[in-house]
Structures are given as structure tokens and as C-alpha cells.
Amino acid sequence: MQLNLPMFLRVLGGRLGEQWERERRDTLFLMAATLLSAMGHFRHLPLWATIAFLSLFFWRLGLVLSGRWLPRDSIRWVAAIACTAGVYASYGTLIGRDSGVALLVLFLGLKLMEMQARRDLFVVLFLCFFMLLTTFFYSQSLGTALLCAAAVMMLMATLLTMQYAEQEAPIGKRFALAGSLLLQATPIALALFFLFPRLDTPLWGAPADGGGGQTGLSESMAPGNIGSLTKSEQVVMRVKFEGAAPLSAQMYWRGPVFGDFDGRTWRALSSPLAAPPPTRIEVKPQATPVRYSVTLEPMPRAWLMALEAPTDVFDLPQGQALMGPDMVMLTSQPPRGRMRYTVESHLDYQLGKNETQLSRQNWLELPPGFNPRTLGLAAQWRNEELDPAKLVQRALTMFREQQFRYTLQPPVLGKHSVDEFLFSTRAGFCEHYSGAFVVLMRALDIPARVVTGYQGAEHNPVDDYWIVRQADAHAWAEVWLADKGWVRIDPVNAVAPERIERGSRALQSQSVVQQALELGMVARWRLNFDALANGWNQWVLSYNGERQRRIFSNFGLDFNDWGQLAAIFGVILAVLLGAAALITLHPKRSKDPVERAWIAFCERMSAHGLRRLPHETALDFFSRIQPALEPELWASARRIVDTYNRLRYDHPAAQAEGARALQLMVKRFKP
């Protein structure tokens, strides 16, 4: 059956008379709002739960359209037990954020199947409001906010729909009134946003869900980890430079550093042979630092991303930013959300020239019994060359001149993974190259380690900032040379220099659809929306307790004095409510032109002592004032009264034309 959209809209607007009773129209309007409210949860619910909710929704929709009876209580009980069992099977618990939200969505679908009285409609309505709140448990992005704003508008229009009597207003008027109510509430919401104390801990807590995880760098590296990240377009951070930005090839965003290798997996040093010396970064006295602001998305670990080499960090609480001896920046406690900070970095630097002979031993260890061919190659090279710098170049020349290739779909490696990569497959991505290079360097008695992080970024010209995504995840190496300290060596640059110069997308095989997204109008729309999302992150989501304290201190307010804040908010609330009352509660002139013309006529008569009483009809008023009117005025007044009465009950189209004639008659009437 083909859906007649204009007819469907008339049904929702209450224009089909007795064919659609009032309860059915309200139910349809509420169901549209319910679906919009639940959409924000579909992307994180199990597939079966989304299908179950949609099945219940469309089942109820079919019952409404067909006029059939609701299912029996026994069927609803079986469905409720099945949904509860499914949630328990999926999450292993009924307590917690994810399982609780899944139950809420499914039970909302079940509630649709038992709506019989008007009170049930209100229960569903307020459940939808609560469900919108839970949407922000998973995302506070601009897209989520826009979806929830649209759902709130729809729910408010639905609430207004239920307040009308038999004479219902058109859909457009309902949405206009809902928008007006929300607009009046906006100043109060803004006052609460800026003044309500931002705590360092959430106002409520929920048991952690063990099954969840975040995409990002991990505390270990094995072939395949970063390869999976290069397929993700998830944003890691957005960076805005003060002045000219460095070249993409210079953008190495440093993350965790790995020194322990068990033959398969790289991890951070767990038990150093000697305590590393304090971090010492040497820069030229006249060197100009690069200064930039970072908005870091929530990460699974307490790492602070920065360009090599960071020398100063600003806009964070005292002591929160720490730097380890391997130049890894950390926070004193894992961040609970998005972080914003400013960094100064020097791209031309020397690191770790103060390493001691004992501390360098931390970066020379290799597991016994692995990769004999690599160890044999290193022994051969040592017999032919002793200069560490020349040995490093020899390894890079091998990668550059022999048949090595960069690919995100490398063959699976066995026990002697480095041997197989260097002498057999010769295919891999950054993990393979950096890991094999470090093993080869250590076999040559050259201290070396693996560094992971991100390389490159995408420029957004709309707001002139740079976007670092999970697809930019990268791994490189560092070797220690006596006269230079730790030196960055990126073996990928010898095999696939375009990966470093043009970013990770230069080597990704893209479908026709993906290529279209990178070109033309679609790309511009994508960057424009990301610019809006960045503004949302900067001005809304980054408004944390620290920024609130700074703003309060600028106005001489004490953040910890809750009594003072309550008094200020009370005054602002009173002013806003008073302003809203002045705008909305004063008497308004009728927008009906016929009524305005009649009121003008009554005002003219009242000015001459002939005031119309509130209970009088037009004919009663005319009959009472008739003796006081001269014959000419009496005839004019009679025409005005007759025209007004006729237009009151005439067709709306005729009213518009007749109103102009009535206004002209009133204008010419001069008692």
C-alpha cells in the first residue's frame, strides 16, 4: 500500500474528523517522537536489541493504523522476560550503564504495546526525556546534541498536542509554540551552564562495564595493532598552531615508548637494568619554538600527545603534566574526558646525551633463542663496519634498495618474526619496520627503542586547524649516538616516503565512495561540519572546572563559596524570569484583522461615551447605542455590525478580503 504523505500529515494534524479519533492521532504523534528519541542509542546497542525495539515499534504502528486490539498480557510478559534474558546474555549483568540503557530502550518499546489510557501516553513521553539524557553517556558530540535537540522539540510538540481539546492546532503552530517555549528556557539553561559548579567528579556514578573499550594506542605493540588503527577515521585530537604550522612530514606526535621485547610483543621497560637519568632536552639558544593548542579526545591511557620535543605545557593544573625519562608526556591521573592544553615544542633538538653506560644497557636487551638470521647479519656487518651512524645508514639503504614494500595486509609471521620479515616476506607497515629495525640495531650493539604515536595530520582550512585521526597512528625508532643522543629514525621513510610526506591516506586503497568523500563539495561539507564540531568542543565540552575557576576569579568570585554562587544565580534567574514575563504576559492585540477592525470600532464608540459591555454581542451593542446615533451614523454603524457578523462565520479566504472592506468602513466612521 502506497503511503499518502499529505494524508498522513493531515491525520497527525487532526483534520479528518471522525475517521481518526483523538487518541489515535495523539498516539501517532507520540510514536514519531519516541523513534527520534531512541535513534541515538542504535549505534551502541547490540544488533538484536535494535531489531527488537524496531519490531515492537512497527508492530504498534501497524496496530494503530489498522485499529486492531493490543496483544494480551501474557504475550507482553513473555516479550519482557525474553528481552531481560537477552540483555543478561549480552552483558552478563543487569546492572551497569550499558545493560541498564539496553533495558530502558527495550522496555520503552514494550510500553508502546500497552498504551491504552492518556496517562500511558504521558509515561512514554517522560521515559523518552529520560532516555535522551542517557544518550549523553556515550557521546557529547555536536551531532548527538543536534539529534537530542530535535527530539526535545518533537517531544515538546507532542506534549502540547496532548493539551489541546477537540479543536486542535495545525502541526506548524504546535512546533512554533514548542520552539517558543524552548527559546524562553534557553537563557536560564545558559545561566545554569556557566554558573553551576563544575565538579572534578561526576554527579552520579554507574558501575563500570568491563566489556567496553576505546580505540587508540595501547601499552604494547605487536604486528597488527597499528594496522587496525589505520582503518579508523576516529579523531584523536585537533591542533591549532599559533603562526605557521610545520610541514606534515615534521609532525611526529609522541606517545608510548617500548624497550622490552619478548620475541613477539614490544612493551615499556618493566625492570630497567639501571635507573635512567632525568630527561634532558637541548635546543639552540636562539631556536624558535612551535606553540600550539591541543584538544585531546578521551583516551584509554593517561598520555598527553605533543610534537617532538615538548619543552613547556600550559593551561593544565600545576603538577598534572609529567614527563618521563623517555620524553613521554603523562597526566598525574587518567583523564575522564576531553582535555585542552597548550604546548611549546622544539623540532630541532637533542635528547638524552646524558645517558650513562649502564642506562644504555636498558635499550640493548634481546630475548635469547629468536631471530638467528638477523643476529648473523648483524655480526657480519660489525666485522665490516664499526661506526654506529654508518651502520644505521646501511640498514636504511637495505630497506630502500631491496624489495621491501609497505602494505596494510602483510603475511602472518611465525616465531622468528623479524627473520621472516627481513629475509622472506619483506612486506609490512610501520610496526614491522620499526620493530625489525630496533632488533637489528640492538644486535649491532646500538641502543635503540620503538616509539609509537601519530604522524601527520589533516588540515582543515575552514577554521585553520589540524585533525589527527587514528588512521595517522604510526611507529618509528630511536637510536642513541654518542655525539647526538637519541635520534629519530623512521624506516618507513626509506620504503614509502609518501606515507610521511602526504599522510596515511596516501597509501590507503579507497573505494569509489571513499574517494568521492575526499573530493569536491562532500569534502567541504565534511570539513565545515568538523569545524562546527571543533567549536562545540572548544566552547561547550571544554568548559570544565578549571576554566570555570579562571572565569570566576576574573570577576572576583570564589568558586568554592556556594552561597555566593547561589545568590548570583538567584538574581540572574529573577531577572530572566522577569524579562520573560514582560515579553510573554502583557496583553496582546488580536492577530485577526476582522477582530482588530471591530475592536477599533468599539474604541471609537467608547471615546464618545458609548462603551461596549463585555457580555454584549455585536447586535446587542448596536441595539443599545442606536438611539444615541444620528441617522447617517446609524446606517454606517449598521453596515459595520452586519459586515462583522457575516465575516465571523464566513470562509477564511473570504474573511481576508472582507476584513479590508471592514477596516475601510471603520476608518471612515467618524461619530
Secondary structure, 3 states (H helix, E strand, C coil): CCCCHHHHHHHHCCCCHHHCCHHHHHHHHHHHHHHHHHHHHCCCCCHHHHHHHHHHHHHHHHHHHHCCCCCCHHHHHHHHHHHHHHHHHHHCCCCCHHHHHHHHHHHHHHHHCCCCCHHHHHHHHHHHHHHHHHHCCCCCCHHHHHHHHHHHHHHHHHHHHHHCCCCCCCHHHHHHHHHHHHHHHHHHHHHHHHHCCCCCCCCCCCCCCCCCCCCCCCCEECCCHHHHHCCCCCEEEEEEECCCCCCHHHCEEEEEEECEECCCCEECCCCCCCCCCCCCEECCCCCCCEEEEEEECCCCCCECCEECCEEEEECCCCCCEEECCCCCEEECCCCCCCEEEEEEECCCCEECCCCCHHHHHHHCCCCCCCCHHHHHHHHHHHHHCCCHHHHHHHHHHHHHHCCCEECCCCCCCCCCHHHHHHHHHCEECHHHHHHHHHHHHHHCCCCEEEEEEEECCEEECCCCEEEEEHHHEEEEEEEEECCCEEEEECCHHHHCHHHHHHCHHHHCCCCHHHHHHCCHHHHHHHHHHHHHHHHHHHHHHCCCHHHHHHHHHHCCCCCCCHHHHHHHHHHHHHHHHHHHHHHHCCCCCCCCHHHHHHHHHHHHHHHCCCCCCCCCCHHHHHHHHHHHCCHHHHHHHHHHHHHHHHHHCCCHHHHHHHHHHHHHHHHHCCC
